[in-house]
Amino acid sequence: MDKRQSIASAGVEASTALRPGDRLASQWTQTEKQCFDAGAAYLAAVDQYDGITTAAARSAFDRATAQLHDASVAVDRFYDAHRQSLEHASAQFAATPRLVQDALGEADAARSTVDEQYAGYPSLRQAWHELDAATTTLQNDQRDPLRAREHAALVRERAATLRAAVESAPGKLREAHTALSSVRTRMQAVRTRSEGIAPAFSALLREFNAKSSADLSHNERSSARHIEQADEDLRAARSALDAGNPEQALELVGQARSHLGDAEHLVDAVTDRVRLLRAVKADPKETENKVRFTLRDAQQLAVNRGLVAEWGSVLDAQLARIDRAGSALTGAHPDYWSYLQDLDAISDFIAGVIERMRSSH
């Protein structure tokens, strides 16, 4: 009974350690108590009747033997019912120390791959620091099976990250040179495009209502600042590359790209506005007719799905909004930009109604 109890108890302890909250422990308590009670009965009989062969002695030993038998059966029943979980937990528990040592070994092996030539790279320093932190945590928690297994997995993950950083390090120099050259070319292109922003904005002021370009009045100055900042980033990237720090160079090149992207957006906003407003001026009804067509589709959908009572008046009101937007195009320089914004708002509203009608159906 003692041997069977020990095996089952070890499995329960392993399961509880690896899976906190596991109900096996509470289920084992009653069986374990039955073993303790049987053992106590046997020891009491030995203490009282050892070497005595009276009827009372035989009766006491018979009772103790029956209890020991019943307790052994109870242990076997419990173990058989939970064999897979108990044996799996015991195996995991037993393997944890080896798992810890293997993870620590992987960490040492990963560190040994770092070449002094690249040791100063930020990615390598960061990966090394994170691996050290995970290793320290594992060493501190290795007596806790659950946390030890979790931290061993983290150490292996961090070791793999360090190895990946080591493998990518030699190519960073070439990558930085290529990126620097690419962004220089892009900056020249953006500078050329930015030269068109002043005449485009001037055209907006000459040809259209002042309100049509009020939101773009700072675009020329803002785009120039972004180009200047990109130029500063590229110079700093060149210096970092010359100092043997290609990763910093790549980071600065990334910043330059971001500034150039912002500059392009600001330039395009002006030149695109000119094209858009000229197209609307040439045919103001084109966009309006598209919105009216969308509205008719929405009204037909309401009829087809029996939703006129719910959405008919709402959609009818959009027709009045479209008419008001068109009637605002007055004077020598109509506000085509506000006209387009009004039509876009109406179109978005109609699209929302269509989506709700489809969803409700």
N, C-alpha and C positions, 0 to 999 in steps of 0.2 A: 504494500500500500504506500509506504514512504517513497519508494522509487517512482511509482506512477504519479503520486502527488507532486513530487519535485519536478518531473517533466512537464506536467500540466501547468504548475504554478509558474515555471520559467517562461512558458509560452504566453501565459496571461500577462506577466510582467513585461515581456518584450512587446506584446501587442499594445499595452497601455502606454509604454514609453514612446512607441513609434506613432501611435494613433490616439492622442489624448481624447477622452470622451467616449472611447470604445466601451460598449456595454458588456463586453466579456467579463470584465472585472467584477461587476455586480452579480452576474450570473454565476461566477465561480465562487463567490463568498459562501453560499449555503453549502456547496459541496465540500469546500475546504473546512468549514466548521464541522461537517460530519466526520471528516478525517481526524481532526483534532479531538473530537469527542470519543471516537473509537480508540485512538491512541491513549487517551487519558484513562479509558476503561481498562485497557490492557495493563497499563502501568499500575493502576490501582489493584488489579487482581494479583499481579506479580508481587507487589509490595505486601499484600495481605496474606497470600496463600502460596508463596514460593516454597516448593518442597513439600507441600501438604496435599494429601490425596483424598481428602474427605469429600462427601457429596456436595457440601457448600462450595468447596474449592473448584470441583469439576463444573458446577453450575456457573460460577463466576467466570471461569475461563471459557466456557461454552458461549456465554453471553458476549464476552469480549471478542471471541473469534467470529461470532455472527456479525457484530458491529464492524469488525475489520473487513469482513467479506463484503458487507453491504456498502461500506465506504469505497472499497476498491471498485466495485461495480459502478457506483455513482461517478467515480473519477473516469472510468473507461467510457461511460455513457457521455459525459461532458466532452471528453477529448474527441471521441468519434464524431460528435455533433459539430465540433468546431475544428476538426483536424487541419483542414486546408489553411485556415486563418492562423492557427497556432504555429504550425510548422513553417509557414511563410514568414511570420513575424520573428520566430526564433532564428531562422536563417539570416534574415536581414540584420537582426540584432548582432548576431555573431560576426557578420561580415563588416560591420561598421568600422572597427579599428583598422582593418586592412584598407577600407575605402578611404579613410582619413589619410593614411600613409601614402596611398597611391596618389591622392590629390596633391599632397605636399610635394611628392616627387615630381609630378607634372609641373608644379609651380617652379621648382628649382630648374627643371629642364628648359622651361620657357625662358627664364632669366638668362640661362647660359647661351641662348641664341642671339642675345643683343650684341651688336658690333659697336665698339666704342665710337666708330666713325659717325654713327647715327644716334648715339645715346642722348644727344641734346635735343632731338626732335620732340616737339610738344606731344605728339601722339604717343611716342614711346614713353616719355616721362609720365604721361597720364595713365597709360596702360600699366606701367610698372607700379605706380602708386596705388592704383585700384587693386592690383593683384596682391600687393603687400597688405593692404587693409583687409582683404578677404582672407588671406592666410592667417593673419593675427586673430581674426574673429574665429576661424576654424580651430586654431590651437587653444583658444580660451574656452570653446564650447565642445571640445571633443568628448567630454564625459557625458554629454547629453545626446543620446543616440539620434533623436529626431533632428535637433538643431545641427548636429555634426553632419548628418547626411545632407541636409539642406545647404550648409556652408561648404561642404566638399564639392557639391555640384556647382556652387558659385565660383569656387577656386578654379575648377576645371574650365569654366566658361571664361573667367578672366585670363587664365593662362592661354587659352585659344586666341583671345583678343590681342594679347601681347605678341603672340607668334604672328598673327595677321599683320600687326603694325610693323614687325621686323621684316616680313616678306615684302610689304609695300614700300618700305623706306627707300630702297635704291632707286625706284622709279620716280620719286617725288621731285628730284632735281630736273629730270627731263620734262615732267608734267608742268612744273613751274615755268620753265623756259617757254614751252609751247603756249601755255595760258597767257603769259605776259605778252607774247607776240600777237596772239589772237585779239586780246583786248586793246592793244595799241591800234591795230587795224580798225577795230570797231569804233574806237574813239574818234579816229579821223573821219569815219563815215558819219558819226553823230555830229561832229563839228560842221561838216558840209551841210547836213540836213538842217542844222539849227540856223544856218544863214537864211533859210527861207521863212523863218518865223516872223521877222519884222515886216517884210512885204505882205505876208499873208494877213497879219493883224491889221496892217494899214488898209488892205482891201476890205476887211470886215467893217472898219470904221467908215470907209467911203461908200460902200454898197448897201449896208444894212443898218437897221436900227441899232443905236448904241447899246441897248439892253442885250442884243444878240452876242456881244463879246465882252460884257462887263466881267464875267467870271474868268476870263482869260487874260486880263490886263497885266497880271504878274508872271505870266508863263515865260516870257523871254528872259527876264532877270533870273527867275528860279532855275530855268534849264541851264543858263550860263553858270550858276553856282554849282549845280550838280556836275557839269563837265569839268569845272575847276577842281572840285573835290576828287573826281575820278583821276584827274591828272596827278594830284598829290598822292593818291593811293598807289598809283603805278610807280611813281618815283620811289616811294617807300618800299614797294615790293621789289624793285630793282636793287635797292640797298640791302634788303634782307637776303635776297638771293646771292648777292656778292659776299655777304657775311656768312654764307653757308647754312642759311635757315630757309629752305624752300617751302616748308609748311607755313611759316609766317607769310612768306611771299604769296602763297596760294590764298591765304585768308584775305590779304590785302587786295589781291586781284578780284576776289569775290565781292569785296566792298565796292571796288571800281565798277564792276559789272552792274551792281545794284544802282549806283549813281547814274550810270549811262542809261539804264533802263528807265529810270525816272525822268531823265532829260529827254529821251525819245518820246515818252508818253506826253510830256508837256509840249513838245514841238508838234507831235501828231494831232494833239487836241486842237491846235489852232488851224493847221492846214486842213484837217478833216472837217472842221466847222465851216470853212470857206466852201469846200466842195459840197457839203450837205446843204447849206443855205442856198447856194446857187441852184442846186437841183430842185429845191422846193420852190424857189422863186420862178424857175422856168415852168413848173407844173404844180401849183399849190394843191390841186385836187387829187394828185396821185396818192399821197399818203392818206388823205381823208377818205378816199374811196375804199382803200384797203380796210380801214377801220369800220366803215359802213358795211362792207362785205362780211367782216367778222361778226358784226352785230346781227346781221340778218341770219347768219348761221346759228348764232346763239338763240335767237327768237324761234327759229325753226326747231331747234333741239327742245326748247321748252314746250312747243306744241306737240312734238312727237312723243314726248315722255309725260305728258299730262301735268306739266309744272307751270302752266301759264298763271294760275292763281297765285302761286308763290313768287314767281320771278318775272312775270309779264310786265308789271308796272316798273320794276327796277330796270329792266332792259329798255323799256320805252323812254325812260328818263335819260338814257345815254345818248339817244338821238338828239335830244335838246342840247346836251353838252357838246356834241359834235357841231351842231349848228352854231352855237355860241363861239366855239373856237374859230370857225371859219369867218364869222362876222367880225372878228377882232382884227382881221387883216385889212386895215384901212390906212390911209395917208400915203405920203410919198415913200416912206420907208417902213413898211409893216414889220411887226415884230414876229418874224418867221420862227425864231427860236422858241418863244413862248408858245406859239401855235403848235410846234412839234412836241413840246413837252406836254401840252394839254392832251394832244392826241395819243401820246404814249401812255399817259395816265389812264385815259379812257380805255385804251386797248388792254392794258394790264388788268383793269377792273373787270372787263368783259371776260377775259381769260379766266379770272378767278371765279366768276359766276358759272362759266362752262364747267370748270373742274368740280364745283360743288354740285351742280346738277348731275353730272356723271357719277359722282360719289354717292349721292342720295339714291340714284336709281340702282 
